[in-house]
């Protein structure tokens, strides 16, 4: 279960996530919120450093993501998919960048 080269996992709908297997990431096809949270916990225990979750799925587990925001690893990031159009992933990225660097992406300097 642990991709020793990357330690990166991707979680979401098989049709979309399977593409990431081609570049060597470990893929998991969980979509139900409870299953995704359990998968994140298992991946954390297994030593994964980065977990990418499709935007639609990540939006459903926002409270869990918020509870882990202060932990250094694993980094859990939503990624855009072809289904969701509510900008949840970009909003989350902006929040993380603002927290880490003190700047908002897209703000005028």
Secondary structure, DSSP 8 states (H G I E B T S, - for coil): ---TTT-EEEES-HHHHGGGGGGT-EEE---SHHHHHHHHHHHHHTT-SEEEEEHHHHHHTHHHHHHTTT--SSEEEEE--SS--S-HHHHHHHHHHHHHHS--TT---
